[in-house]
C-alpha cells in the first residue's frame, strides 16, 4: 500500500464532502447563469412592463427607465452568445 493511497483514505472523510459541496455550487451557478441570461424571461418582463404602462400602473418615466435596463440586459445576452 503506497503512502499516497493511505493519505487519500485518511483524508476521504473530509475531502469527499468538500467535493460534493463544490459540485453542488457549480450546479447552482449554472442554473443561476441560465436564468439570468434567459432571453425569453427578459422578453416576458418587457411585455409585462408594457402591460403595466397600458393599465396605468406605472407612468411613462418609470416604464422607460425599466425598459432601458431590460433592453440593456437583452443586448448583453446577445453579445455574450455571439462572442461565444
C-alpha positions as CSV (number, residue, x, y, z in Angstrom):
1,X,0.0,0.0,0.0
2,X,1.5,3.3,-1.0
3,X,1.8,6.3,1.2
4,X,-0.4,8.4,-1.1
5,X,-3.2,5.9,-1.0
6,X,-3.1,5.9,2.8
7,X,-3.2,9.6,2.8
8,X,-6.2,9.7,0.5
9,X,-8.0,7.2,2.6
10,X,-7.4,9.2,5.7
11,X,-8.4,12.4,4.0
12,X,-11.6,10.9,2.5
13,X,-14.0,11.8,5.3
14,X,-13.1,15.5,4.9
15,X,-12.3,15.7,1.1
16,X,-15.4,13.9,-0.2
17,X,-18.0,16.2,1.4
18,X,-16.0,19.2,0.2
19,X,-16.0,17.8,-3.4
20,X,-19.8,17.3,-3.1
21,X,-20.3,20.9,-1.9
22,X,-18.1,22.2,-4.8
23,X,-20.1,20.1,-7.3
24,X,-23.4,21.4,-5.9
25,X,-22.1,25.0,-6.0
26,X,-21.2,24.5,-9.7
27,X,-24.6,23.2,-10.5
28,X,-26.3,26.1,-8.7
29,X,-24.1,28.6,-10.5
30,X,-25.0,27.0,-13.9
31,X,-28.7,27.3,-13.1
32,X,-28.4,30.9,-11.9
33,X,-26.5,31.9,-15.1
34,X,-29.1,30.2,-17.3
35,X,-31.9,32.0,-15.5
36,X,-30.2,35.4,-15.6
37,X,-29.3,35.1,-19.3
38,X,-32.7,33.7,-20.5
39,X,-33.9,35.9,-23.3
40,X,-37.4,34.7,-23.1
41,X,-37.6,35.8,-19.4
42,X,-36.5,39.3,-20.4
43,X,-38.9,39.5,-23.3
44,X,-41.7,38.4,-20.9
45,X,-40.6,41.1,-18.5
46,X,-40.8,43.7,-21.3
47,X,-44.3,42.5,-22.2
48,X,-45.4,42.7,-18.6
49,X,-43.9,46.2,-18.3
50,X,-45.8,47.4,-21.3
51,X,-49.0,45.9,-19.9
52,X,-48.4,47.8,-16.6
53,X,-48.0,51.0,-18.6
54,X,-51.2,50.3,-20.6
55,X,-53.1,49.7,-17.3
56,X,-51.6,52.9,-15.9
57,X,-50.0,51.0,-13.0
58,X,-46.7,52.8,-13.8
59,X,-46.0,56.1,-15.5
60,X,-44.0,56.7,-18.7
61,X,-40.8,57.7,-16.9
62,X,-40.8,54.5,-14.8
63,X,-41.6,52.4,-17.9
64,X,-38.7,54.0,-19.9
65,X,-36.3,53.5,-17.0
66,X,-37.1,49.8,-16.5
67,X,-37.3,49.2,-20.3
68,X,-33.8,50.6,-20.7
69,X,-32.4,48.2,-18.1
70,X,-34.2,45.2,-19.6
71,X,-33.1,46.1,-23.2
72,X,-29.5,46.5,-21.9
73,X,-29.6,43.1,-20.4
74,X,-31.0,41.6,-23.6
75,X,-28.2,43.2,-25.6
76,X,-25.6,41.9,-23.2
77,X,-27.0,38.4,-23.5
78,X,-27.0,38.6,-27.3
79,X,-23.4,39.9,-27.3
80,X,-22.4,37.1,-25.0
81,X,-24.0,34.4,-27.2
82,X,-22.4,36.0,-30.3
83,X,-18.9,36.1,-28.8
84,X,-19.2,32.6,-27.6
